[in-house]
Amino acid sequence: MKIVAACGAAITPLAVRQGASEIYTVGAGRSRRARAGAEAPIEVRVLYKGLTGYEAHQARISCALNKGGQVQALSAH
């Protein structure tokens, strides 16, 4: 869960800058250790509030962390 939390923390300011009102992140599979740290698939759901309700965007993201636990890369599948 540490990876999901770190990746969510990295995604949140990016989504908020685009007008997101709610951001949800959950693990979408097993994390795996890499030489430089760890990588895990996560599912991201972002809600944008519009004039007639909410618009949802959802994606599976691959998130890579270095050995210090800092997000190094985010890539969409």
N, CA, C and O atoms as a GROMACS GRO file, in nm:
protein
  308
    1MET      N    1   0.082  -0.121   0.000
    1MET     CA    2   0.000   0.000   0.000
    1MET      C    3   0.085   0.126   0.000
    1MET      O    4   0.039   0.233  -0.039
    2LYS      N    5   0.210   0.114   0.043
    2LYS     CA    6   0.298   0.229   0.045
    2LYS      C    7   0.317   0.286  -0.096
    2LYS      O    8   0.323   0.408  -0.115
    3ILE      N    9   0.328   0.195  -0.194
    3ILE     CA   10   0.346   0.238  -0.332
    3ILE      C   11   0.222   0.312  -0.381
    3ILE      O   12   0.233   0.417  -0.444
    4VAL      N   13   0.105   0.260  -0.352
    4VAL     CA   14  -0.020   0.324  -0.395
    4VAL      C   15  -0.032   0.463  -0.334
    4VAL      O   16  -0.070   0.557  -0.403
    5ALA      N   17   0.001   0.476  -0.207
    5ALA     CA   18  -0.007   0.607  -0.140
    5ALA      C   19   0.091   0.706  -0.202
    5ALA      O   20   0.056   0.822  -0.226
    6ALA      N   21   0.214   0.662  -0.228
    6ALA     CA   22   0.314   0.751  -0.287
    6ALA      C   23   0.273   0.795  -0.428
    6ALA      O   24   0.288   0.911  -0.465
    7CYS      N   25   0.221   0.700  -0.506
    7CYS     CA   26   0.178   0.732  -0.642
    7CYS      C   27   0.056   0.824  -0.641
    7CYS      O   28   0.048   0.917  -0.722
    8GLY      N   29  -0.037   0.798  -0.551
    8GLY     CA   30  -0.154   0.885  -0.538
    8GLY      C   31  -0.114   1.028  -0.500
    8GLY      O   32  -0.170   1.125  -0.551
    9ALA      N   33  -0.016   1.038  -0.411
    9ALA     CA   34   0.032   1.171  -0.370
    9ALA      C   35   0.099   1.245  -0.486
    9ALA      O   36   0.094   1.368  -0.492
   10ALA      N   37   0.161   1.171  -0.578
   10ALA     CA   38   0.223   1.234  -0.694
   10ALA      C   39   0.120   1.274  -0.799
   10ALA      O   40   0.136   1.375  -0.867
   11ILE      N   41   0.015   1.195  -0.813
   11ILE     CA   42  -0.088   1.221  -0.914
   11ILE      C   43  -0.182   1.334  -0.871
   11ILE      O   44  -0.226   1.413  -0.956
   12THR      N   45  -0.213   1.344  -0.744
   12THR     CA   46  -0.312   1.440  -0.695
   12THR      C   47  -0.286   1.583  -0.738
   12THR      O   48  -0.377   1.645  -0.794
   13PRO      N   49  -0.168   1.641  -0.716
   13PRO     CA   50  -0.149   1.781  -0.758
   13PRO      C   51  -0.162   1.801  -0.909
   13PRO      O   52  -0.207   1.906  -0.954
   14LEU      N   53  -0.123   1.700  -0.987
   14LEU     CA   54  -0.136   1.710  -1.133
   14LEU      C   55  -0.283   1.714  -1.173
   14LEU      O   56  -0.323   1.793  -1.259
   15ALA      N   57  -0.364   1.628  -1.111
   15ALA     CA   58  -0.507   1.623  -1.143
   15ALA      C   59  -0.580   1.747  -1.093
   15ALA      O   60  -0.668   1.799  -1.161
   16VAL      N   61  -0.544   1.794  -0.976
   16VAL     CA   62  -0.609   1.914  -0.920
   16VAL      C   63  -0.582   2.035  -1.010
   16VAL      O   64  -0.670   2.119  -1.030
   17ARG      N   65  -0.461   2.044  -1.064
   17ARG     CA   66  -0.429   2.154  -1.157
   17ARG      C   67  -0.517   2.151  -1.280
   17ARG      O   68  -0.540   2.255  -1.343
   18GLN      N   69  -0.568   2.032  -1.315
   18GLN     CA   70  -0.655   2.018  -1.430
   18GLN      C   71  -0.802   2.031  -1.393
   18GLN      O   72  -0.890   2.014  -1.478
   19GLY      N   73  -0.830   2.062  -1.266
   19GLY     CA   74  -0.968   2.086  -1.224
   19GLY      C   75  -1.035   1.969  -1.156
   19GLY      O   76  -1.157   1.972  -1.137
   20ALA      N   77  -0.961   1.866  -1.119
   20ALA     CA   78  -1.020   1.750  -1.052
   20ALA      C   79  -1.074   1.787  -0.915
   20ALA      O   80  -1.014   1.867  -0.843
   21SER      N   81  -1.187   1.727  -0.880
   21SER     CA   82  -1.243   1.752  -0.748
   21SER      C   83  -1.221   1.634  -0.654
   21SER      O   84  -1.218   1.653  -0.532
   22GLU      N   85  -1.206   1.513  -0.707
   22GLU     CA   86  -1.180   1.394  -0.627
   22GLU      C   87  -1.088   1.300  -0.703
   22GLU      O   88  -1.100   1.284  -0.824
   23ILE      N   89  -0.994   1.239  -0.629
   23ILE     CA   90  -0.899   1.145  -0.690
   23ILE      C   91  -0.895   1.020  -0.602
   23ILE      O   92  -0.878   1.029  -0.480
   24TYR      N   93  -0.910   0.903  -0.665
   24TYR     CA   94  -0.904   0.776  -0.594
   24TYR      C   95  -0.796   0.689  -0.657
   24TYR      O   96  -0.789   0.680  -0.780
   25THR      N   97  -0.714   0.626  -0.577
   25THR     CA   98  -0.613   0.534  -0.628
   25THR      C   99  -0.619   0.403  -0.549
   25THR      O  100  -0.634   0.403  -0.427
   26VAL      N  101  -0.608   0.292  -0.621
   26VAL     CA  102  -0.604   0.160  -0.559
   26VAL      C  103  -0.503   0.074  -0.634
   26VAL      O  104  -0.476   0.096  -0.752
   27GLY      N  105  -0.450  -0.025  -0.565
   27GLY     CA  106  -0.360  -0.119  -0.629
   27GLY      C  107  -0.435  -0.201  -0.732
   27GLY      O  108  -0.552  -0.235  -0.713
   28ALA      N  109  -0.369  -0.231  -0.843
   28ALA     CA  110  -0.433  -0.307  -0.951
   28ALA      C  111  -0.353  -0.432  -0.985
   28ALA      O  112  -0.362  -0.484  -1.096
   29GLY      N  113  -0.277  -0.481  -0.891
   29GLY     CA  114  -0.196  -0.600  -0.915
   29GLY      C  115  -0.079  -0.604  -0.820
   29GLY      O  116  -0.068  -0.521  -0.729
   30ARG      N  117   0.007  -0.698  -0.840
   30ARG     CA  118   0.122  -0.714  -0.752
   30ARG      C  119   0.232  -0.617  -0.788
   30ARG      O  120   0.260  -0.592  -0.905
   31SER      N  121   0.294  -0.562  -0.685
   31SER     CA  122   0.412  -0.480  -0.709
   31SER      C  123   0.530  -0.573  -0.731
   31SER      O  124   0.530  -0.688  -0.688
   32ARG      N  125   0.631  -0.521  -0.797
   32ARG     CA  126   0.750  -0.602  -0.818
   32ARG      C  127   0.874  -0.518  -0.791
   32ARG      O  128   0.879  -0.399  -0.821
   33ARG      N  129   0.970  -0.581  -0.735
   33ARG     CA  130   1.097  -0.515  -0.706
   33ARG      C  131   1.177  -0.501  -0.835
   33ARG      O  132   1.178  -0.590  -0.920
   34ALA      N  133   1.242  -0.389  -0.846
   34ALA     CA  134   1.331  -0.364  -0.960
   34ALA      C  135   1.467  -0.322  -0.904
   34ALA      O  136   1.478  -0.292  -0.785
   35ARG      N  137   1.565  -0.322  -0.986
   35ARG     CA  138   1.699  -0.285  -0.941
   35ARG      C  139   1.700  -0.144  -0.882
   35ARG      O  140   1.770  -0.118  -0.784
   36ALA      N  141   1.624  -0.055  -0.940
   36ALA     CA  142   1.623   0.084  -0.896
   36ALA      C  143   1.518   0.112  -0.789
   36ALA      O  144   1.512   0.224  -0.739
   37GLY      N  145   1.435   0.014  -0.752
   37GLY     CA  146   1.329   0.037  -0.654
   37GLY      C  147   1.216  -0.061  -0.668
   37GLY      O  148   1.235  -0.182  -0.654
   38ALA      N  149   1.097  -0.010  -0.696
   38ALA     CA  150   0.979  -0.096  -0.712
   38ALA      C  151   0.886  -0.036  -0.816
   38ALA      O  152   0.891   0.083  -0.845
   39GLU      N  153   0.802  -0.122  -0.871
   39GLU     CA  154   0.703  -0.079  -0.971
   39GLU      C  155   0.572  -0.151  -0.942
   39GLU      O  156   0.572  -0.268  -0.904
   40ALA      N  157   0.461  -0.080  -0.960
   40ALA     CA  158   0.331  -0.141  -0.935
   40ALA      C  159   0.226  -0.081  -1.027
   40ALA      O  160   0.232   0.037  -1.062
   41PRO      N  161   0.129  -0.164  -1.068
   41PRO     CA  162   0.015  -0.112  -1.143
   41PRO      C  163  -0.088  -0.057  -1.044
   41PRO      O  164  -0.116  -0.120  -0.943
   42ILE      N  165  -0.141   0.059  -1.074
   42ILE     CA  166  -0.247   0.116  -0.991
   42ILE      C  167  -0.363   0.160  -1.079
   42ILE      O  168  -0.344   0.192  -1.197
   43GLU      N  169  -0.479   0.162  -1.022
   43GLU     CA  170  -0.600   0.209  -1.090
   43GLU      C  171  -0.630   0.348  -1.036
   43GLU      O  172  -0.638   0.367  -0.914
   44VAL      N  173  -0.647   0.444  -1.124
   44VAL     CA  174  -0.672   0.583  -1.083
   44VAL      C  175  -0.807   0.626  -1.138
   44VAL      O  176  -0.837   0.607  -1.256
   45ARG      N  177  -0.888   0.684  -1.052
   45ARG     CA  178  -1.018   0.737  -1.092
   45ARG      C  179  -1.021   0.884  -1.049
   45ARG      O  180  -1.000   0.916  -0.932
   46VAL      N  181  -1.047   0.972  -1.145
   46VAL     CA  182  -1.049   1.115  -1.120
   46VAL      C  183  -1.187   1.169  -1.155
   46VAL      O  184  -1.240   1.143  -1.263
   47LEU      N  185  -1.245   1.243  -1.062
   47LEU     CA  186  -1.376   1.303  -1.085
   47LEU      C  187  -1.360   1.454  -1.104
   47LEU      O  188  -1.291   1.521  -1.028
   48TYR      N  189  -1.426   1.503  -1.207
   48TYR     CA  190  -1.430   1.645  -1.237
   48TYR      C  191  -1.573   1.692  -1.220
   48TYR      O  192  -1.665   1.632  -1.276
   49LYS      N  193  -1.593   1.798  -1.145
   49LYS     CA  194  -1.728   1.850  -1.126
   49LYS      C  195  -1.762   1.943  -1.241
   49LYS      O  196  -1.689   2.038  -1.270
   50GLY      N  197  -1.874   1.914  -1.305
   50GLY     CA  198  -1.919   1.996  -1.416
   50GLY      C  199  -2.050   2.065  -1.384
   50GLY      O  200  -2.097   2.059  -1.270
   51LEU      N  201  -2.107   2.130  -1.481
   51LEU     CA  202  -2.233   2.203  -1.461
   51LEU      C  203  -2.350   2.109  -1.434
   51LEU      O  204  -2.443   2.145  -1.362
   52THR      N  205  -2.346   1.990  -1.492
   52THR     CA  206  -2.459   1.898  -1.478
   52THR      C  207  -2.427   1.776  -1.392
   52THR      O  208  -2.505   1.680  -1.389
   53GLY      N  209  -2.316   1.778  -1.322
   53GLY     CA  210  -2.279   1.665  -1.237
   53GLY      C  211  -2.130   1.638  -1.245
   53GLY      O  212  -2.050   1.730  -1.268
   54TYR      N  213  -2.093   1.514  -1.227
   54TYR     CA  214  -1.952   1.476  -1.230
   54TYR      C  215  -1.918   1.401  -1.357
   54TYR      O  216  -2.000   1.329  -1.413
   55GLU      N  217  -1.796   1.420  -1.402
   55GLU     CA  218  -1.742   1.345  -1.514
   55GLU      C  219  -1.626   1.263  -1.459
   55GLU      O  220  -1.537   1.319  -1.394
   56ALA      N  221  -1.625   1.134  -1.483
   56ALA     CA  222  -1.522   1.045  -1.430
   56ALA      C  223  -1.425   1.003  -1.539
   56ALA      O  224  -1.464   0.972  -1.652
   57HIS      N  225  -1.298   1.001  -1.504
   57HIS     CA  226  -1.194   0.949  -1.592
   57HIS      C  227  -1.122   0.842  -1.513
   57HIS      O  228  -1.091   0.860  -1.395
   58GLN      N  229  -1.094   0.730  -1.578
   58GLN     CA  230  -1.030   0.619  -1.509
   58GLN      C  231  -0.921   0.562  -1.596
   58GLN      O  232  -0.936   0.553  -1.718
   59ALA      N  233  -0.809   0.524  -1.533
   59ALA     CA  234  -0.698   0.467  -1.609
   59ALA      C  235  -0.615   0.375  -1.521
   59ALA      O  236  -0.611   0.389  -1.399
   60ARG      N  237  -0.550   0.281  -1.585
   60ARG     CA  238  -0.452   0.196  -1.517
   60ARG      C  239  -0.316   0.259  -1.543
   60ARG      O  240  -0.278   0.285  -1.658
   61ILE      N  241  -0.244   0.282  -1.437
   61ILE     CA  242  -0.114   0.351  -1.444
   61ILE      C  243  -0.006   0.259  -1.388
   61ILE      O  244  -0.029   0.187  -1.291
   62SER      N  245   0.110   0.261  -1.449
   62SER     CA  246   0.227   0.194  -1.394
   62SER      C  247   0.307   0.299  -1.320
   62SER      O  248   0.340   0.404  -1.376
   63CYS      N  249   0.338   0.272  -1.195
   63CYS     CA  250   0.408   0.369  -1.111
   63CYS      C  251   0.540   0.309  -1.064
   63CYS      O  252   0.541   0.200  -1.007
   64ALA      N  253   0.649   0.380  -1.088
   64ALA     CA  254   0.781   0.333  -1.048
   64ALA      C  255   0.837   0.423  -0.939
   64ALA      O  256   0.835   0.545  -0.950
   65LEU      N  257   0.888   0.360  -0.833
   65LEU     CA  258   0.949   0.431  -0.722
   65LEU      C  259   1.097   0.394  -0.712
   65LEU      O  260   1.137   0.283  -0.746
   66ASN      N  261   1.177   0.490  -0.666
   66ASN     CA  262   1.318   0.459  -0.642
   66ASN      C  263   1.330   0.392  -0.505
   66ASN      O  264   1.230   0.376  -0.435
   67LYS      N  265   1.451   0.354  -0.467
   67LYS     CA  266   1.471   0.285  -0.340
   67LYS      C  267   1.436   0.372  -0.220
   67LYS      O  268   1.410   0.321  -0.112
   68GLY      N  269   1.435   0.503  -0.238
   68GLY     CA  270   1.399   0.596  -0.131
   68GLY      C  271   1.248   0.616  -0.119
   68GLY      O  272   1.203   0.688  -0.030
   69GLY      N  273   1.169   0.552  -0.207
   69GLY     CA  274   1.024   0.563  -0.201
   69GLY      C  275   0.967   0.682  -0.275
   69GLY      O  276   0.849   0.713  -0.261
   70GLN      N  277   1.049   0.749  -0.355
   70GLN     CA  278   1.002   0.864  -0.433
   70GLN      C  279   0.958   0.818  -0.572
   70GLN      O  280   1.022   0.733  -0.633
   71VAL      N  281   0.849   0.876  -0.621
   71VAL     CA  282   0.798   0.841  -0.753
   71VAL      C  283   0.895   0.890  -0.860
   71VAL      O  284   0.933   1.007  -0.864
   72GLN      N  285   0.935   0.796  -0.947
   72GLN     CA  286   1.027   0.827  -1.055
   72GLN      C  287   0.958   0.836  -1.190
   72GLN      O  288   1.001   0.910  -1.278
   73ALA      N  289   0.850   0.759  -1.206
   73ALA     CA  290   0.782   0.758  -1.336
   73ALA      C  291   0.636   0.712  -1.319
   73ALA      O  292   0.605   0.626  -1.237
   74LEU      N  293   0.550   0.773  -1.399
   74LEU     CA  294   0.411   0.734  -1.411
   74LEU      C  295   0.383   0.714  -1.559
   74LEU      O  296   0.414   0.801  -1.640
   75SER      N  297   0.326   0.601  -1.595
   75SER     CA  298   0.293   0.580  -1.736
   75SER      C  299   0.159   0.508  -1.748
   75SER      O  300   0.129   0.415  -1.673
   76ALA      N  301   0.081   0.554  -1.844
   76ALA     CA  302  -0.052   0.495  -1.867
   76ALA      C  303  -0.036   0.368  -1.949
   76ALA      O  304   0.053   0.357  -2.033
   77HIS      N  305  -0.123   0.273  -1.924
   77HIS     CA  306  -0.124   0.147  -2.001
   77HIS      C  307  -0.219   0.158  -2.115
   77HIS      O  308  -0.235   0.063  -2.192
   0.00000   0.00000   0.00000
